[in-house]
């Protein structure tokens, strides 16, 4: 019986291939972001459709209104970064203290990159 308890504990730590120590801060940060975007929506028709935790980064999926999408598609990547960067939490937001130093928050186009390129928030 004891062997199964130890084995279960080890499997719990190894689930999804993410070390338990790294998973917890990312989970906390992802929860913080969910609450943040619920309490403070982006506005202007932009909507967060999901927050996904990867192995190292957190991905914020965003939809944009049709007119904004057309404008963004025509912008060079540097300008897209500036415009989409408004979705990123402030550099002073509590979420950054929760994140491991090599992790980032990445804003993604909810339609698979057809509108704008991924934007990394940590700068």
DRENSEPA-969464 format. One record per atom (N, C-alpha, C): x, y, z; residue number from 1; atom name. Coordinates in nm, 2 decimals, padded with zeros to 4 digits. Example, Ala and Ser with C-alpha at 12.3 -4.5 7.8 and 13.67 -1.06 7.14 Angstrom:
+--------+--------+--------+------+------+
!     px !     py !     pz ! resi ! name !
+--------+--------+--------+------+------+
!  01.32 ! -00.57 !  00.78 !    1 !    N !
!  01.23 ! -00.45 !  00.78 !    1 !   CA !
!  01.32 ! -00.33 !  00.78 !    1 !    C !
!  01.28 ! -00.22 !  00.71 !    2 !    N !
!  01.37 ! -00.11 !  00.71 !    2 !   CA !
!  01.29 !  00.00 !  00.79 !    2 !    C !
+--------+--------+--------+------+------+
END
This chain:
+--------+--------+--------+------+------+
!     px !     py !     pz ! resi ! name !
+--------+--------+--------+------+------+
!  00.08 ! -00.12 !  00.00 !    1 !    N !
!  00.00 !  00.00 !  00.00 !    1 !   CA !
!  00.09 !  00.13 !  00.00 !    1 !    C !
!  00.19 !  00.12 !  00.08 !    2 !    N !
!  00.28 !  00.24 !  00.09 !    2 !   CA !
!  00.35 !  00.27 ! -00.04 !    2 !    C !
!  00.38 !  00.16 ! -00.12 !    3 !    N !
!  00.45 !  00.18 ! -00.24 !    3 !   CA !
!  00.36 !  00.26 ! -00.34 !    3 !    C !
!  00.23 !  00.23 ! -00.34 !    4 !    N !
!  00.13 !  00.30 ! -00.43 !    4 !   CA !
!  00.12 !  00.44 ! -00.39 !    4 !    C !
!  00.13 !  00.47 ! -00.26 !    5 !    N !
!  00.12 !  00.61 ! -00.22 !    5 !   CA !
!  00.24 !  00.69 ! -00.26 !    5 !    C !
!  00.35 !  00.64 ! -00.25 !    6 !    N !
!  00.48 !  00.70 ! -00.30 !    6 !   CA !
!  00.47 !  00.72 ! -00.45 !    6 !    C !
!  00.43 !  00.61 ! -00.52 !    7 !    N !
!  00.42 !  00.62 ! -00.67 !    7 !   CA !
!  00.32 !  00.73 ! -00.71 !    7 !    C !
!  00.21 !  00.73 ! -00.65 !    8 !    N !
!  00.11 !  00.83 ! -00.68 !    8 !   CA !
!  00.16 !  00.97 ! -00.66 !    8 !    C !
!  00.23 !  00.99 ! -00.55 !    9 !    N !
!  00.29 !  01.13 ! -00.52 !    9 !   CA !
!  00.39 !  01.16 ! -00.63 !    9 !    C !
!  00.48 !  01.07 ! -00.67 !   10 !    N !
!  00.57 !  01.10 ! -00.77 !   10 !   CA !
!  00.50 !  01.13 ! -00.91 !   10 !    C !
!  00.40 !  01.06 ! -00.94 !   11 !    N !
!  00.33 !  01.08 ! -01.07 !   11 !   CA !
!  00.26 !  01.22 ! -01.06 !   11 !    C !
!  00.21 !  01.26 ! -00.95 !   12 !    N !
!  00.15 !  01.39 ! -00.93 !   12 !   CA !
!  00.25 !  01.50 ! -00.96 !   12 !    C !
!  00.37 !  01.49 ! -00.91 !   13 !    N !
!  00.47 !  01.59 ! -00.94 !   13 !   CA !
!  00.52 !  01.59 ! -01.08 !   13 !    C !
!  00.51 !  01.48 ! -01.15 !   14 !    N !
!  00.56 !  01.47 ! -01.29 !   14 !   CA !
!  00.45 !  01.49 ! -01.39 !   14 !    C !
!  00.32 !  01.52 ! -01.35 !   15 !    N !
!  00.22 !  01.53 ! -01.44 !   15 !   CA !
!  00.24 !  01.64 ! -01.54 !   15 !    C !
!  00.21 !  01.62 ! -01.67 !   16 !    N !
!  00.22 !  01.71 ! -01.78 !   16 !   CA !
!  00.37 !  01.75 ! -01.80 !   16 !    C !
!  00.46 !  01.68 ! -01.74 !   17 !    N !
!  00.60 !  01.70 ! -01.77 !   17 !   CA !
!  00.65 !  01.83 ! -01.71 !   17 !    C !
!  00.58 !  01.90 ! -01.62 !   18 !    N !
!  00.62 !  02.02 ! -01.56 !   18 !   CA !
!  00.65 !  02.00 ! -01.42 !   18 !    C !
!  00.77 !  02.04 ! -01.37 !   19 !    N !
!  00.81 !  02.02 ! -01.23 !   19 !   CA !
!  00.71 !  02.09 ! -01.15 !   19 !    C !
!  00.67 !  02.04 ! -01.03 !   20 !    N !
!  00.57 !  02.09 ! -00.94 !   20 !   CA !
!  00.61 !  02.23 ! -00.90 !   20 !    C !
!  00.74 !  02.26 ! -00.88 !   21 !    N !
!  00.78 !  02.39 ! -00.83 !   21 !   CA !
!  00.76 !  02.50 ! -00.94 !   21 !    C !
!  00.77 !  02.46 ! -01.06 !   22 !    N !
!  00.75 !  02.56 ! -01.17 !   22 !   CA !
!  00.60 !  02.58 ! -01.20 !   22 !    C !
!  00.53 !  02.47 ! -01.19 !   23 !    N !
!  00.39 !  02.47 ! -01.22 !   23 !   CA !
!  00.31 !  02.57 ! -01.13 !   23 !    C !
!  00.33 !  02.56 ! -01.00 !   24 !    N !
!  00.25 !  02.64 ! -00.91 !   24 !   CA !
!  00.26 !  02.79 ! -00.94 !   24 !    C !
!  00.38 !  02.85 ! -00.95 !   25 !    N !
!  00.38 !  03.00 ! -00.98 !   25 !   CA !
!  00.30 !  03.03 ! -01.11 !   25 !    C !
!  00.32 !  02.95 ! -01.21 !   26 !    N !
!  00.25 !  02.97 ! -01.34 !   26 !   CA !
!  00.10 !  02.96 ! -01.32 !   26 !    C !
!  00.06 !  02.86 ! -01.24 !   27 !    N !
! -00.09 !  02.84 ! -01.22 !   27 !   CA !
! -00.14 !  02.97 ! -01.14 !   27 !    C !
! -00.07 !  03.01 ! -01.04 !   28 !    N !
! -00.11 !  03.13 ! -00.97 !   28 !   CA !
! -00.11 !  03.25 ! -01.06 !   28 !    C !
! -00.01 !  03.27 ! -01.15 !   29 !    N !
! -00.01 !  03.38 ! -01.24 !   29 !   CA !
! -00.13 !  03.37 ! -01.34 !   29 !    C !
! -00.15 !  03.25 ! -01.39 !   30 !    N !
! -00.27 !  03.24 ! -01.49 !   30 !   CA !
! -00.40 !  03.27 ! -01.42 !   30 !    C !
! -00.41 !  03.23 ! -01.29 !   31 !    N !
! -00.54 !  03.27 ! -01.22 !   31 !   CA !
! -00.55 !  03.42 ! -01.20 !   31 !    C !
! -00.43 !  03.48 ! -01.17 !   32 !    N !
! -00.43 !  03.62 ! -01.15 !   32 !   CA !
! -00.48 !  03.69 ! -01.28 !   32 !    C !
! -00.42 !  03.64 ! -01.39 !   33 !    N !
! -00.46 !  03.70 ! -01.52 !   33 !   CA !
! -00.61 !  03.68 ! -01.55 !   33 !    C !
! -00.66 !  03.57 ! -01.52 !   34 !    N !
! -00.81 !  03.54 ! -01.55 !   34 !   CA !
! -00.89 !  03.64 ! -01.47 !   34 !    C !
! -00.86 !  03.66 ! -01.34 !   35 !    N !
! -00.93 !  03.76 ! -01.26 !   35 !   CA !
! -00.91 !  03.90 ! -01.31 !   35 !    C !
! -00.79 !  03.94 ! -01.35 !   36 !    N !
! -00.76 !  04.07 ! -01.40 !   36 !   CA !
! -00.84 !  04.11 ! -01.52 !   36 !    C !
! -00.84 !  04.02 ! -01.62 !   37 !    N !
! -00.91 !  04.05 ! -01.74 !   37 !   CA !
! -01.07 !  04.04 ! -01.72 !   37 !    C !
! -01.11 !  03.97 ! -01.62 !   38 !    N !
! -01.25 !  03.97 ! -01.59 !   38 !   CA !
! -01.29 !  04.10 ! -01.53 !   38 !    C !
! -01.21 !  04.15 ! -01.43 !   39 !    N !
! -01.24 !  04.27 ! -01.36 !   39 !   CA !
! -01.21 !  04.40 ! -01.45 !   39 !    C !
! -01.11 !  04.39 ! -01.53 !   40 !    N !
! -01.07 !  04.50 ! -01.62 !   40 !   CA !
! -01.06 !  04.46 ! -01.76 !   40 !    C !
! -01.18 !  04.45 ! -01.83 !   41 !    N !
! -01.17 !  04.41 ! -01.97 !   41 !   CA !
! -01.09 !  04.51 ! -02.05 !   41 !    C !
! -01.04 !  04.46 ! -02.16 !   42 !    N !
! -00.95 !  04.54 ! -02.25 !   42 !   CA !
! -01.03 !  04.66 ! -02.31 !   42 !    C !
! -01.15 !  04.63 ! -02.36 !   43 !    N !
! -01.23 !  04.74 ! -02.41 !   43 !   CA !
! -01.22 !  04.75 ! -02.56 !   43 !    C !
! -01.30 !  04.84 ! -02.62 !   44 !    N !
! -01.30 !  04.87 ! -02.76 !   44 !   CA !
! -01.33 !  04.74 ! -02.85 !   44 !    C !
! -01.40 !  04.65 ! -02.79 !   45 !    N !
! -01.44 !  04.53 ! -02.86 !   45 !   CA !
! -01.33 !  04.42 ! -02.86 !   45 !    C !
! -01.22 !  04.44 ! -02.80 !   46 !    N !
! -01.11 !  04.34 ! -02.78 !   46 !   CA !
! -01.16 !  04.25 ! -02.67 !   46 !    C !
! -01.14 !  04.12 ! -02.68 !   47 !    N !
! -01.18 !  04.03 ! -02.58 !   47 !   CA !
! -01.08 !  03.92 ! -02.56 !   47 !    C !
! -01.05 !  03.89 ! -02.43 !   48 !    N !
! -00.97 !  03.78 ! -02.39 !   48 !   CA !
! -01.06 !  03.65 ! -02.40 !   48 !    C !
! -01.02 !  03.56 ! -02.48 !   49 !    N !
! -01.11 !  03.44 ! -02.50 !   49 !   CA !
! -01.05 !  03.32 ! -02.42 !   49 !    C !
! -00.93 !  03.33 ! -02.37 !   50 !    N !
! -00.87 !  03.22 ! -02.29 !   50 !   CA !
! -00.73 !  03.25 ! -02.24 !   50 !    C !
! -00.70 !  03.18 ! -02.13 !   51 !    N !
! -00.56 !  03.20 ! -02.08 !   51 !   CA !
! -00.51 !  03.05 ! -02.06 !   51 !    C !
! -00.40 !  03.02 ! -02.13 !   52 !    N !
! -00.35 !  02.89 ! -02.13 !   52 !   CA !
! -00.21 !  02.89 ! -02.07 !   52 !    C !
! -00.18 !  02.80 ! -01.99 !   53 !    N !
! -00.05 !  02.79 ! -01.93 !   53 !   CA !
!  00.03 !  02.68 ! -02.00 !   53 !    C !
!  00.15 !  02.73 ! -02.06 !   54 !    N !
!  00.24 !  02.63 ! -02.12 !   54 !   CA !
!  00.34 !  02.58 ! -02.02 !   54 !    C !
!  00.44 !  02.52 ! -02.07 !   55 !    N !
!  00.55 !  02.47 ! -01.98 !   55 !   CA !
!  00.63 !  02.58 ! -01.92 !   55 !    C !
!  00.65 !  02.69 ! -01.99 !   56 !    N !
!  00.73 !  02.80 ! -01.94 !   56 !   CA !
!  00.65 !  02.93 ! -01.94 !   56 !    C !
!  00.56 !  02.95 ! -02.03 !   57 !    N !
!  00.49 !  03.08 ! -02.05 !   57 !   CA !
!  00.34 !  03.07 ! -02.03 !   57 !    C !
!  00.28 !  03.18 ! -02.02 !   58 !    N !
!  00.13 !  03.19 ! -02.01 !   58 !   CA !
!  00.08 !  03.26 ! -02.14 !   58 !    C !
! -00.02 !  03.20 ! -02.21 !   59 !    N !
! -00.07 !  03.26 ! -02.33 !   59 !   CA !
! -00.21 !  03.32 ! -02.31 !   59 !    C !
! -00.22 !  03.44 ! -02.35 !   60 !    N !
! -00.35 !  03.52 ! -02.34 !   60 !   CA !
! -00.40 !  03.52 ! -02.48 !   60 !    C !
! -00.51 !  03.45 ! -02.51 !   61 !    N !
! -00.57 !  03.45 ! -02.64 !   61 !   CA !
! -00.67 !  03.56 ! -02.65 !   61 !    C !
! -00.66 !  03.64 ! -02.76 !   62 !    N !
! -00.74 !  03.76 ! -02.78 !   62 !   CA !
! -00.81 !  03.76 ! -02.92 !   62 !    C !
! -00.94 !  03.81 ! -02.92 !   63 !    N !
! -01.01 !  03.83 ! -03.04 !   63 !   CA !
! -01.02 !  03.99 ! -03.05 !   63 !    C !
! -01.02 !  04.03 ! -03.18 !   64 !    N !
! -01.03 !  04.18 ! -03.20 !   64 !   CA !
! -01.14 !  04.20 ! -03.30 !   64 !    C !
! -01.20 !  04.32 ! -03.30 !   65 !    N !
! -01.31 !  04.35 ! -03.39 !   65 !   CA !
! -01.26 !  04.35 ! -03.54 !   65 !    C !
! -01.35 !  04.32 ! -03.63 !   66 !    N !
! -01.31 !  04.31 ! -03.77 !   66 !   CA !
! -01.23 !  04.43 ! -03.83 !   66 !    C !
! -01.27 !  04.55 ! -03.79 !   67 !    N !
! -01.20 !  04.67 ! -03.85 !   67 !   CA !
! -01.06 !  04.67 ! -03.79 !   67 !    C !
! -01.04 !  04.65 ! -03.66 !   68 !    N !
! -00.91 !  04.65 ! -03.60 !   68 !   CA !
! -00.82 !  04.53 ! -03.66 !   68 !    C !
! -00.89 !  04.42 ! -03.69 !   69 !    N !
! -00.81 !  04.31 ! -03.74 !   69 !   CA !
! -00.76 !  04.34 ! -03.88 !   69 !    C !
! -00.84 !  04.41 ! -03.96 !   70 !    N !
! -00.79 !  04.45 ! -04.10 !   70 !   CA !
! -00.67 !  04.54 ! -04.09 !   70 !    C !
! -00.68 !  04.64 ! -03.99 !   71 !    N !
! -00.57 !  04.74 ! -03.98 !   71 !   CA !
! -00.45 !  04.67 ! -03.92 !   71 !    C !
! -00.46 !  04.58 ! -03.83 !   72 !    N !
! -00.35 !  04.51 ! -03.77 !   72 !   CA !
! -00.27 !  04.42 ! -03.88 !   72 !    C !
! -00.35 !  04.36 ! -03.96 !   73 !    N !
! -00.29 !  04.27 ! -04.06 !   73 !   CA !
! -00.19 !  04.35 ! -04.15 !   73 !    C !
! -00.22 !  04.48 ! -04.18 !   74 !    N !
! -00.14 !  04.56 ! -04.27 !   74 !   CA !
! -00.02 !  04.62 ! -04.20 !   74 !    C !
! -00.02 !  04.62 ! -04.07 !   75 !    N !
!  00.09 !  04.68 ! -03.99 !   75 !   CA !
!  00.22 !  04.60 ! -04.00 !   75 !    C !
!  00.33 !  04.66 ! -03.99 !   76 !    N !
!  00.46 !  04.58 ! -03.98 !   76 !   CA !
!  00.46 !  04.52 ! -03.84 !   76 !    C !
!  00.53 !  04.41 ! -03.82 !   77 !    N !
!  00.54 !  04.35 ! -03.69 !   77 !   CA !
!  00.57 !  04.44 ! -03.57 !   77 !    C !
!  00.66 !  04.53 ! -03.59 !   78 !    N !
!  00.70 !  04.62 ! -03.48 !   78 !   CA !
!  00.58 !  04.71 ! -03.43 !   78 !    C !
!  00.50 !  04.75 ! -03.53 !   79 !    N !
!  00.39 !  04.83 ! -03.49 !   79 !   CA !
!  00.28 !  04.74 ! -03.43 !   79 !    C !
!  00.26 !  04.62 ! -03.48 !   80 !    N !
!  00.17 !  04.53 ! -03.42 !   80 !   CA !
!  00.21 !  04.51 ! -03.27 !   80 !    C !
!  00.34 !  04.50 ! -03.24 !   81 !    N !
!  00.38 !  04.48 ! -03.11 !   81 !   CA !
!  00.34 !  04.59 ! -03.02 !   81 !    C !
!  00.35 !  04.71 ! -03.07 !   82 !    N !
!  00.31 !  04.83 ! -02.99 !   82 !   CA !
!  00.16 !  04.83 ! -02.96 !   82 !    C !
!  00.08 !  04.80 ! -03.06 !   83 !    N !
! -00.07 !  04.81 ! -03.05 !   83 !   CA !
! -00.12 !  04.69 ! -02.96 !   83 !    C !
! -00.07 !  04.57 ! -02.99 !   84 !    N !
! -00.12 !  04.46 ! -02.92 !   84 !   CA !
! -00.07 !  04.46 ! -02.77 !   84 !    C !
!  00.04 !  04.53 ! -02.75 !   85 !    N !
!  00.10 !  04.54 ! -02.62 !   85 !   CA !
!  00.01 !  04.60 ! -02.52 !   85 !    C !
! -00.09 !  04.67 ! -02.56 !   86 !    N !
! -00.19 !  04.73 ! -02.46 !   86 !   CA !
! -00.26 !  04.62 ! -02.38 !   86 !    C !
! -00.26 !  04.50 ! -02.43 !   87 !    N !
! -00.32 !  04.39 ! -02.37 !   87 !   CA !
! -00.24 !  04.34 ! -02.25 !   87 !    C !
! -00.11 !  04.36 ! -02.26 !   88 !    N !
! -00.02 !  04.31 ! -02.15 !   88 !   CA !
! -00.04 !  04.38 ! -02.02 !   88 !    C !
! -00.03 !  04.31 ! -01.91 !   89 !    N !
! -00.04 !  04.37 ! -01.78 !   89 !   CA !
!  00.08 !  04.47 ! -01.76 !   89 !    C !
!  00.05 !  04.57 ! -01.68 !   90 !    N !
!  00.15 !  04.68 ! -01.65 !   90 !   CA !
!  00.28 !  04.61 ! -01.60 !   90 !    C !
!  00.39 !  04.68 ! -01.62 !   91 !    N !
!  00.52 !  04.63 ! -01.57 !   91 !   CA !
!  00.52 !  04.63 ! -01.42 !   91 !    C !
!  00.42 !  04.70 ! -01.35 !   92 !    N !
!  00.42 !  04.71 ! -01.21 !   92 !   CA !
!  00.31 !  04.61 ! -01.15 !   92 !    C !
!  00.24 !  04.54 ! -01.24 !   93 !    N !
!  00.13 !  04.45 ! -01.19 !   93 !   CA !
!  00.19 !  04.33 ! -01.11 !   93 !    C !
!  00.11 !  04.29 ! -01.01 !   94 !    N !
!  00.16 !  04.19 ! -00.91 !   94 !   CA !
!  00.19 !  04.05 ! -00.98 !   94 !    C !
!  00.13 !  04.03 ! -01.10 !   95 !    N !
!  00.15 !  03.91 ! -01.17 !   95 !   CA !
!  00.30 !  03.88 ! -01.20 !   95 !    C !
!  00.38 !  03.99 ! -01.22 !   96 !    N !
!  00.52 !  03.97 ! -01.26 !   96 !   CA !
!  00.60 !  03.91 ! -01.14 !   96 !    C !
!  00.56 !  03.94 ! -01.02 !   97 !    N !
!  00.63 !  03.89 ! -00.90 !   97 !   CA !
!  00.60 !  03.74 ! -00.89 !   97 !    C !
!  00.49 !  03.69 ! -00.95 !   98 !    N !
!  00.45 !  03.55 ! -00.94 !   98 !   CA !
!  00.53 !  03.46 ! -01.04 !   98 !    C !
!  00.57 !  03.53 ! -01.15 !   99 !    N !
!  00.62 !  03.46 ! -01.27 !   99 !   CA !
!  00.77 !  03.42 ! -01.24 !   99 !    C !
!  00.81 !  03.30 ! -01.28 !  100 !    N !
!  00.95 !  03.27 ! -01.28 !  100 !   CA !
!  01.03 !  03.36 ! -01.37 !  100 !    C !
!  01.15 !  03.39 ! -01.35 !  101 !    N !
!  01.23 !  03.49 ! -01.42 !  101 !   CA !
!  01.24 !  03.46 ! -01.57 !  101 !    C !
!  01.24 !  03.34 ! -01.61 !  102 !    N !
!  01.25 !  03.31 ! -01.76 !  102 !   CA !
!  01.12 !  03.29 ! -01.83 !  102 !    C !
!  01.01 !  03.31 ! -01.75 !  103 !    N !
!  00.87 !  03.29 ! -01.81 !  103 !   CA !
!  00.82 !  03.43 ! -01.86 !  103 !    C !
!  00.72 !  03.42 ! -01.95 !  104 !    N !
!  00.66 !  03.54 ! -02.00 !  104 !   CA !
!  00.51 !  03.52 ! -02.02 !  104 !    C !
!  00.45 !  03.63 ! -02.04 !  105 !    N !
!  00.31 !  03.63 ! -02.08 !  105 !   CA !
!  00.31 !  03.67 ! -02.23 !  105 !    C !
!  00.24 !  03.59 ! -02.31 !  106 !    N !
!  00.24 !  03.61 ! -02.45 !  106 !   CA !
!  00.10 !  03.63 ! -02.50 !  106 !    C !
!  00.07 !  03.74 ! -02.57 !  107 !    N !
! -00.06 !  03.76 ! -02.62 !  107 !   CA !
! -00.07 !  03.70 ! -02.76 !  107 !    C !
! -00.17 !  03.62 ! -02.78 !  108 !    N !
! -00.19 !  03.54 ! -02.91 !  108 !   CA !
! -00.32 !  03.58 ! -02.97 !  108 !    C !
! -00.31 !  03.58 ! -03.10 !  109 !    N !
! -00.43 !  03.60 ! -03.18 !  109 !   CA !
! -00.52 !  03.47 ! -03.17 !  109 !    C !
! -00.64 !  03.49 ! -03.13 !  110 !    N !
! -00.73 !  03.37 ! -03.10 !  110 !   CA !
! -00.76 !  03.29 ! -03.23 !  110 !    C !
! -00.73 !  03.35 ! -03.35 !  111 !    N !
! -00.76 !  03.28 ! -03.47 !  111 !   CA !
! -00.63 !  03.23 ! -03.53 !  111 !    C !
! -00.53 !  03.19 ! -03.45 !  112 !    N !
! -00.41 !  03.12 ! -03.49 !  112 !   CA !
! -00.31 !  03.20 ! -03.57 !  112 !    C !
! -00.30 !  03.33 ! -03.53 !  113 !    N !
! -00.19 !  03.41 ! -03.59 !  113 !   CA !
! -00.23 !  03.47 ! -03.73 !  113 !    C !
! -00.36 !  03.47 ! -03.77 !  114 !    N !
! -00.40 !  03.52 ! -03.89 !  114 !   CA !
! -00.41 !  03.67 ! -03.89 !  114 !    C !
! -00.42 !  03.73 ! -03.77 !  115 !    N !
! -00.44 !  03.87 ! -03.76 !  115 !   CA !
! -00.31 !  03.94 ! -03.71 !  115 !    C !
! -00.25 !  03.89 ! -03.61 !  116 !    N !
! -00.12 !  03.95 ! -03.56 !  116 !   CA !
! -00.03 !  03.84 ! -03.51 !  116 !    C !
!  00.10 !  03.88 ! -03.50 !  117 !    N !
!  00.20 !  03.79 ! -03.45 !  117 !   CA !
!  00.19 !  03.78 ! -03.29 !  117 !    C !
!  00.24 !  03.67 ! -03.23 !  118 !    N !
!  00.25 !  03.66 ! -03.09 !  118 !   CA !
!  00.33 !  03.78 ! -03.03 !  118 !    C !
!  00.28 !  03.84 ! -02.92 !  119 !    N !
!  00.35 !  03.95 ! -02.86 !  119 !   CA !
!  00.39 !  03.91 ! -02.72 !  119 !    C !
!  00.52 !  03.91 ! -02.69 !  120 !    N !
!  00.57 !  03.88 ! -02.56 !  120 !   CA !
!  00.56 !  04.01 ! -02.48 !  120 !    C !
!  00.51 !  04.00 ! -02.35 !  121 !    N !
!  00.49 !  04.11 ! -02.27 !  121 !   CA !
!  00.61 !  04.16 ! -02.19 !  121 !    C !
!  00.70 !  04.06 ! -02.16 !  122 !    N !
!  00.81 !  04.10 ! -02.08 !  122 !   CA !
!  00.91 !  04.17 ! -02.17 !  122 !    C !
!  00.95 !  04.29 ! -02.13 !  123 !    N !
!  01.04 !  04.37 ! -02.21 !  123 !   CA !
!  01.15 !  04.43 ! -02.13 !  123 !    C !
+--------+--------+--------+------+------+
END
